[in-house]
Amino acid sequence: MSFFVESTGNKEFKMVPTGVHLARCYRIIDVGTQKTEWEGQQKFLRKIMLGWEIHGEEDNGAPLLTEEGEPLAMFKNYTLSWSENANLRKDLQAWRGAPWTDQEVNRFDLKNILGQWCMLNVIQRAGNNGKVYANVDGITPVPSMIKKGGLPEGVNKLQLFRLAEPDWELYETFSKGLKAKIEASPEFKALKNRAPAPAAGGFDDMADDIPF
């Protein structure tokens, strides 16, 4: 009796195509302090990752979905800084389409962006290793015409992970690569001897206003 093993080839990762796509923010992940290098200098900066689910169509009209039938996702890493020139602050202001209030300039609760909709400008470009990646190149508000037509239902559960109060149940759903990145941070290492905290609650207290 024969017993064959066959090559199935490399599974192609489906990228979000270049263009402007309707998107919903469903994930904020605190990845801790990470080592970065810029122009030959090493720095240690606190980082977060934002994640969006994409609601759009291929050029042929087919929905942008994974093989499992779920929305494609986009992610962008930011330095956790609220200074005037910080990319996080600039992107969120462009997203909301309105200047910050005096109170928000001093302190802004990132949880307010969870579940909110935007338009993501996505560009595919080659990295230093020659591979092509999809990148978030800009964020803008959803046009009124699209809002009037009705926004689709969100698919992914809203996810907020903070190393100060870790949701270990959520943590176990992360990819191996994301876990490794978080575990390399000094904030995670400081948690090693602590008992896992109970899973965080929902987001029923979030405001529904847009812009956030």
C-alpha positions as CSV (number, residue, x, y, z in Angstrom):
1,M,0.0,0.0,0.0
2,S,1.4,3.4,-1.0
3,F,1.6,6.4,1.3
4,F,2.5,9.5,-0.6
5,V,3.4,13.0,0.7
6,E,2.8,15.7,-1.9
7,S,3.9,19.3,-2.0
8,T,1.0,21.7,-1.8
9,G,3.2,24.7,-2.7
10,N,3.6,27.9,-0.7
11,K,0.3,29.3,0.5
12,E,0.0,32.7,-1.1
13,F,-0.7,35.4,1.4
14,K,-3.6,37.6,0.2
15,M,-2.7,41.3,0.5
16,V,-5.0,44.2,0.5
17,P,-4.7,45.8,-2.9
18,T,-3.5,49.4,-3.5
19,G,-6.3,51.9,-3.2
20,V,-8.6,53.6,-0.8
21,H,-10.7,51.1,1.3
22,L,-13.5,51.4,3.8
23,A,-12.2,50.0,7.1
24,R,-13.2,49.5,10.7
25,C,-10.7,49.7,13.6
26,Y,-11.1,46.5,15.7
27,R,-7.7,46.1,17.4
28,I,-5.3,48.1,19.6
29,I,-2.3,46.1,20.9
30,D,0.3,47.4,23.4
31,V,3.5,45.6,22.3
32,G,5.7,47.3,24.9
33,T,9.1,49.0,24.5
34,Q,10.8,47.8,21.3
35,K,14.3,48.4,20.0
36,T,14.3,50.4,16.8
37,E,17.1,51.5,14.5
38,W,17.1,54.7,12.5
39,E,20.1,56.1,10.5
40,G,22.5,53.9,12.5
41,Q,21.2,54.8,15.9
42,Q,19.4,52.5,18.2
43,K,16.4,53.7,20.3
44,F,14.0,52.0,22.7
45,L,10.5,53.3,22.2
46,R,7.1,52.2,23.5
47,K,5.0,50.8,20.6
48,I,1.4,50.0,19.8
49,M,-0.2,48.3,16.8
50,L,-3.6,49.3,15.3
51,G,-5.6,46.9,13.3
52,W,-8.5,47.4,10.8
53,E,-10.8,45.0,9.0
54,I,-11.2,45.9,5.3
55,H,-14.6,46.1,3.7
56,G,-14.2,46.4,-0.1
57,E,-14.2,44.6,-3.4
58,E,-11.7,43.2,-5.9
59,D,-11.5,44.8,-9.3
60,N,-13.8,42.1,-10.5
61,G,-16.4,42.9,-7.9
62,A,-15.6,40.0,-5.6
63,P,-15.4,40.9,-1.9
64,L,-12.0,41.3,-0.3
65,L,-12.0,38.2,1.9
66,T,-9.6,35.6,3.2
67,E,-9.9,31.9,2.2
68,E,-11.9,31.5,5.4
69,G,-14.4,34.1,4.3
70,E,-13.2,36.8,6.8
71,P,-12.4,40.4,6.0
72,L,-8.8,41.1,5.0
73,A,-6.9,43.1,7.7
74,M,-4.4,45.9,7.8
75,F,-2.0,46.8,10.7
76,K,0.2,49.7,11.4
77,N,2.7,50.2,14.2
78,Y,3.1,53.5,16.0
79,T,5.3,55.0,18.7
80,L,3.1,55.6,21.7
81,S,3.6,59.3,21.7
82,W,1.2,62.2,21.8
83,S,3.6,64.9,20.9
84,E,2.7,67.4,18.2
85,N,4.8,65.7,15.5
86,A,4.0,62.1,16.5
87,N,2.6,60.0,13.6
88,L,-0.1,58.6,15.9
89,R,-1.5,62.0,16.7
90,K,-1.2,63.2,13.0
91,D,-3.0,60.1,11.6
92,L,-5.8,60.2,14.2
93,Q,-6.4,63.9,13.5
94,A,-6.6,63.3,9.8
95,W,-8.9,60.4,10.5
96,R,-11.4,62.4,12.6
97,G,-11.2,65.3,10.2
98,A,-11.3,67.9,13.0
99,P,-8.7,69.5,15.3
100,W,-8.2,68.3,18.8
101,T,-9.9,70.0,21.7
102,D,-7.7,71.5,24.4
103,Q,-8.5,68.6,26.7
104,E,-7.7,66.0,24.0
105,V,-4.4,67.7,23.2
106,N,-3.3,66.9,26.8
107,R,-4.7,63.4,27.0
108,F,-6.7,61.2,24.6
109,D,-8.2,57.8,25.3
110,L,-7.2,55.5,22.4
111,K,-10.1,53.2,23.3
112,N,-12.4,55.7,21.6
113,I,-11.2,54.7,18.1
114,L,-12.2,51.0,18.5
115,G,-15.2,50.2,16.3
116,Q,-14.9,53.5,14.4
117,W,-14.9,53.6,10.6
118,C,-12.5,55.3,8.2
119,M,-11.0,55.2,4.7
120,L,-7.5,53.7,4.5
121,N,-5.2,54.6,1.7
122,V,-3.2,51.4,1.1
123,I,0.0,51.3,-1.0
124,Q,1.9,48.1,-1.9
125,R,5.6,48.7,-2.0
126,A,8.8,46.6,-2.0
127,G,10.7,46.3,1.3
128,N,14.5,46.2,1.8
129,N,14.3,42.4,1.4
130,G,12.7,42.7,-2.0
131,K,9.3,41.4,-0.9
132,V,6.2,43.4,-1.5
133,Y,4.1,44.6,1.4
134,A,0.8,46.4,1.8
135,N,1.2,49.6,3.9
136,V,-1.3,52.1,5.4
137,D,-0.2,55.3,3.8
138,G,-3.0,57.6,5.0
139,I,-6.3,57.7,7.0
140,T,-9.3,59.9,6.3
141,P,-12.9,60.1,7.5
142,V,-15.7,58.2,5.8
143,P,-17.4,60.4,3.2
144,S,-21.0,61.5,4.0
145,M,-22.3,59.8,0.8
146,I,-21.0,56.4,2.0
147,K,-22.5,57.0,5.5
148,K,-25.9,57.9,4.0
149,G,-25.8,54.6,2.1
150,G,-25.3,52.8,5.4
151,L,-22.1,51.2,6.9
152,P,-21.8,47.5,6.9
153,E,-21.8,45.4,10.1
154,G,-18.5,44.9,11.8
155,V,-17.1,41.4,11.8
156,N,-14.3,41.2,14.3
157,K,-14.7,41.5,18.0
158,L,-13.2,44.6,19.4
159,Q,-9.8,43.9,20.9
160,L,-7.8,46.0,23.4
161,F,-4.6,44.6,24.9
162,R,-2.6,46.6,27.5
163,L,0.5,45.3,29.2
164,A,-0.5,47.2,32.3
165,E,-3.7,45.1,32.6
166,P,-3.1,42.1,30.3
167,D,-6.1,40.1,29.0
168,W,-4.5,36.7,28.8
169,E,-7.4,35.1,27.0
170,L,-7.0,37.6,24.2
171,Y,-3.2,37.2,24.3
172,E,-3.6,33.5,23.5
173,T,-5.3,34.4,20.2
174,F,-2.3,36.3,18.9
175,S,0.1,34.9,16.3
176,K,3.4,33.4,17.3
177,G,5.3,36.4,15.8
178,L,3.2,39.0,17.7
179,K,3.6,37.1,20.9
180,A,7.4,36.9,20.4
181,K,7.5,40.7,19.9
182,I,5.5,41.4,23.0
183,E,7.5,38.9,25.1
184,A,10.7,40.7,24.1
185,S,9.6,43.9,25.8
186,P,10.7,44.7,29.4
187,E,7.1,45.4,30.3
188,F,6.2,41.8,29.6
189,K,9.2,40.4,31.4
190,A,8.1,42.3,34.5
191,L,4.9,40.4,34.4
192,K,6.5,36.9,34.5
193,N,5.9,36.4,38.2
194,R,2.4,37.8,38.2
195,A,-0.8,35.7,38.1
196,P,-2.8,36.1,34.9
197,A,-5.4,38.8,35.2
198,P,-9.0,37.9,34.4
199,A,-10.2,38.6,30.9
200,A,-11.1,42.3,30.3
201,G,-14.7,43.2,29.9
202,G,-16.5,44.5,26.8
203,F,-16.8,48.0,25.4
204,D,-20.4,48.8,26.2
205,D,-19.4,52.2,27.7
206,M,-17.9,53.4,24.5
207,A,-19.3,56.5,22.9
208,D,-21.0,56.2,19.5
209,D,-20.0,59.6,18.2
210,I,-18.1,59.9,15.0
211,P,-15.6,61.5,14.7
212,F,-14.2,60.2,18.0
